[in-house]
Amino acid sequence: MRTLITGATGFIGSHVARAALAAGEKVRVLIRRESSRTNIEGLPVEVATGNLTDHRSLEKAMRGCRRVYHVAALYSFSIRDPQRFHAVNVEGSRAVFDAAGQAGVERIVYTSSVAALAHPEAGRVVTEATPVDPSRIIGAYKQSKYRAEQVALEFAERGVPVVIVNPSFPVGPWDGKPTPTGQVIVDFLNRNMPAYVRTGMNLVDVEDVAQGHLLAAERGVIGERYILGGRNVTMKELLGMLSEITGLAAPRFCIPHAVVAAAAYANVALCRVTGGAPRMTPDTARMARDPMYYDPAKAVGELGLPQSDPREALAKAVAWYLERGYVQRGPLRR
């Protein structure tokens, strides 16, 4: 069986490619000409050059494919132009679903995000069924993922075989950019975290997320959403696990949210002058006010989503960052 994967050069996409290959699928990957191929280097995949905004390249890439994993997306909290998110995440996804429907693909797994689900408030744990108030969605990236998910649901209603998965906060190797969660790990390893914020997240092993994609293709119901998540942890608990893994001391002081918000505005203003990318923005500061907790019970029960220990995923991520030279502060004190 031949499978097409978009976004295979990214963090989640590269793991989906590895999982599909391990399952015996013949993998074709759609890659932009300028994209780095580091994450798939050495993998026996067929490369199709193209992008989400080039309909002809999509049609060509899907020929002969029975499955499509649409993982590609523009992911950032520092890009100020919302039209870029709309063009790639919304209209690009529309083009993928349209081309897949015309090609007669048997199953499309769309990688959405928990960003498209309801906004967690006061420690509430969100499920796929929690009502979404679009006005509560923070930031252009999250808004684009919500709109793209609505497009996916529209195609499913029209008979295009789309299943939606919503990864939470994956951790593991090959998170090279890195994601916000990966950046926490890198900052911890470099002793750049003198304090922490009172927040929380749902940690999941990225390899479980990849398996969740394959399980959704096999067992998922068309038009349904599945949270690919793991364990809900506070930021303090996350840093405690990193301390156990590395032997480094975890920060003991908690920063008030008002201070975080002020620092975010200052960071954005500084980056406008220097041209750098902000480490945090007012949007990310607002997101941190509420722990982002999610319940993966539906994916566990209906798909058989694995639930690996997040400590193991964190340990693999730590080892990968050490091997790749992300740590600049000398050897760890073990």
N, C-alpha and C positions, 0 to 999 in steps of 0.2 A: 504494500500500500504506500502510495506517495502522499506526502504531507507538505504543505507550504506553511512556513512560519515567517511572520513579519516581526521586526524588532528583535531578531535573533542575536544581534550584536550587543544588546543590552543585558542588564542584570537578570531579570526574570526570563527573558527570551532565550538567553544562552542556556539556561537550565532546562527550559522546555525542549530545546533542541537536543540536549544530552539525554533527557528522559525518553524522547521519541526515538532516538537512535537505539537506546538500550532496549526499547520495546520492539525493535525490528522494523521500524518504519523507515522508508526512504525519504530523506529530508531535503527539501528545497528551501532556501532562505532568500527572502527579498531584502536586498541591501542597497542603500544609497551609495552612489559611486564614491562619495567622500567619507563614508563611515569607516571608523577603525574596526578591524576584524580581529582584534586581540582576543576577545572572549570566545571566538569560535575557531581560533587557530588550531590546525591539526585535526579538526572534526571532519569526517567524511560526508560533507554536505555538498549539494549542488547549489551554486550561487546564481541567482537571477538579479540583475541590476535594474533598479527602478525605485519608485517612491509612491507614497500614498496619493499624491496629487497627479500622478501620471496614469490615467486609466488604461492606456494601451499596455504599459508595463505590467499592470495588475492582471489584465486579461492573459497576457503571455505567460506570466508566472504561474497562473492557476491551471493551465492546461494539463490534464492528466492527473490532477490532485483530487483525492477523495476527502481530505480534511484540510481545514485551514485554522491555524492558531493565530489570531490577530492580536499580537502583543504590543506592536509599535505604538508609541505615543510621544508627544512633546511633554516632558515632565520638568517643571521648574516652578519655583515660587518667587523668582526674581525678575522674570520677563514682564515688562510693563504693558506690552501691546496685546490685548485680549484677542485680536484678530488672528494672531499666529496660532493660538490655541484652537480657535474655531476652525481654521483652515486645515490643520493637521488632525486634531483629535475628533472633531465632529464631521467635517466634510470628507476628510481622509477615510474615516471609518465607514461613512456612507458609501464611498467609492468601493471599498473592500467588500462590503455586504452585497452591493449591486453586482460587482464582477463575479463574486462567488455564486450568487444566485443564478446568473446567466451561464456559468460554467457547469452548473449541476452538481456542485460540491455536496457531499452527503452530510457533513457536519462542520459548523463553524463555531469555534470557541473564542468568544470575545473577552479579552482581558480588560475588564473595567477596573474599579478600585473601590475600597470602602469610602473614598472621597465622594462617591456618587450616592452614598446612602444617607440616612438621616444623621443630623448633627448630634453627637452625644452631649447630653446635658446632665450636670450634677451627678456624674458617675453612672448614668444609665447605660446599660448594655444594649447595643443596637443589634437587631436581626434584619434579615431580608424583608420582613413584613412591617418593620417600624415605619410609620408614615413619614414621608419626606416633605419638608417645607423648603422649596427652592430658594426662598428669600434668606434662609439661614445658612446657605452654602457660602463658605468664605473663599474668596480669591478666584481669579480667572481660570487657573488650572482645574480646581475642583468643579467649577461651574461647567467647564467644557467636558469633563468626564461625565457629569450628570446628563448633559444634553446628548452626548454620544451614546450613553446607555439608552436614552429614550429612542434614539434612532435605531439601535439594535432591537429594541422591543417592537418598534413599528415593522421592521423587516420580518421578525418572527411571526407577527400577526398576519403578514402577507404570505406566509408559507415558507420563507427562507429559514433553513434549519440552524438558527443561532441559539447558542447557550451562553449565558453570561457568568463569568467568575469575577469575584471581588476580593483580590488579595488584600491583606491587612498591612502589617509591617514586616516584610521578609528580611531575614538576616542570613548571611553565609558568604562563601567565596564568590569572586568575580563581580563584586559590587565596587567597580573601579572609580566611579565619578566622585564621590559615592552618594547614595541616598541619604536623607536626613538621619536615619537610624545608623547607617554605616558611618556617617560623620561623627556621631556620638562615640562610636567605638574608636575611631581614629583619634579624636580629641582626648579620650581617656588614656589611650596608649601613649600619647605624647605629653601627658600630664598638663593638658590645657583645660581642665575642668575643675576650677577651684570650688565651684558650688553647683547646685542643681536646681531645677524648676519642679514645683509640685504639680506633676501631670502624670499621665500614664498612657499605655499603648498596648496593642495586641501583637505580641511577638510570634512569628511563625518561621520555621525553617524553610528557606527558599526551595530546598529540594522537595519538601512536602507540597509547596505551591506548584511546582512543576508537575508532580504526580497528580495533583488536583486537576490540572488542565487535561491530562490524558483520561482521567476518570470521568471528567465532565463530557468529553467526547464519546465515551463508551456508555455512560449511564445517565447523563444529564437530560433533563426534560427541556425540549425546545421552548424558548421564551421564559425560562426560569433563571433566577439568580442564585449563586452559591458563594457564601463568604468563605474564602480560603484563609482561615486564621488558625491561631494556636492559643497561647495563654495570655490572659490579661495581666499586666504587671505595671507597677508604678515605676517612675524614673529612678527612684531610690533603689528599688529592687533590681532593676536592670544594672545599675552601677555596682550593686553588691555582688551580682553574679560575675560581672567583669573583674571585680576585685578577687573573687575566689579563683577565677581562671588564671589570672596574671600574677597575683601576689601584690599588686599595686593597691595603695590605699584609696578607698572611695571617698569622694568629697562629703563633708559632714554638714555643710551649710546650705540652707534653702534660700533661693533668691525670690523676693516678692514679685508677683506678676506685674505690678506697676513699674518696677525697675526694669524688668525684661522688656516691656513695651517701650519705655523711654530709650533703652539701649538699641532696640530695633530701629526706631526712627533715626537715631544718631548714626547707626551703621549704614542705613540706606543713603543718608545725606552724604556721608563720607565717600561711599562708593560712587556716587554721582560725580564727585570731584576727581577721584582717582581712576575711575573707569573699571574698577574691580567688581566682582559679583558679591553681593551682600551675604553674609553668613546667616543672617536672620532678617525677617521683614516684619512690618506691622501685622500682615496676615498670619504669618507663622506664630507670632506672639499671641494673637487672638485665639488661634487653634489650641495653643498650649493651656489655655485657661480651663478647658474641660478634658478630663481623661478620655482618650479615644478607645473605648472598650467595645468589643464586638463578640458575637456568639457564633461559632462555626458549626453548631450542632446539626444544622440541615445538611451541610456538606459531609460531615462525619457520618450521619445516619443514612443519607441517600446515595452518596458517592463512595463512601469508604475512605474519606480523606485521612491520611496518616496524621498522628499527633506526636511528633518527636519532641524530646526535651529541648527547650530553647537554649539551655546551657551548652548542649552539643553544637547547636548552630552557631552560637556566639564563639565557642572555642574554635570552630572551623574558620570563622571570619577573622578572628584574632591571628590565627596561624597564617592565613592568606595575606593579611596586611603586613605582617612581619616579613614574610618571604618576598613581598613586592616592594619593600623599602618605604612604606608609608610612615614608619616610625622614625623620627629624627632625634629622639632624646636618649639614645644609647640603649643597652640591654635592659630587659625587665628585671626587677628585683623579685626573684622567685623564692 
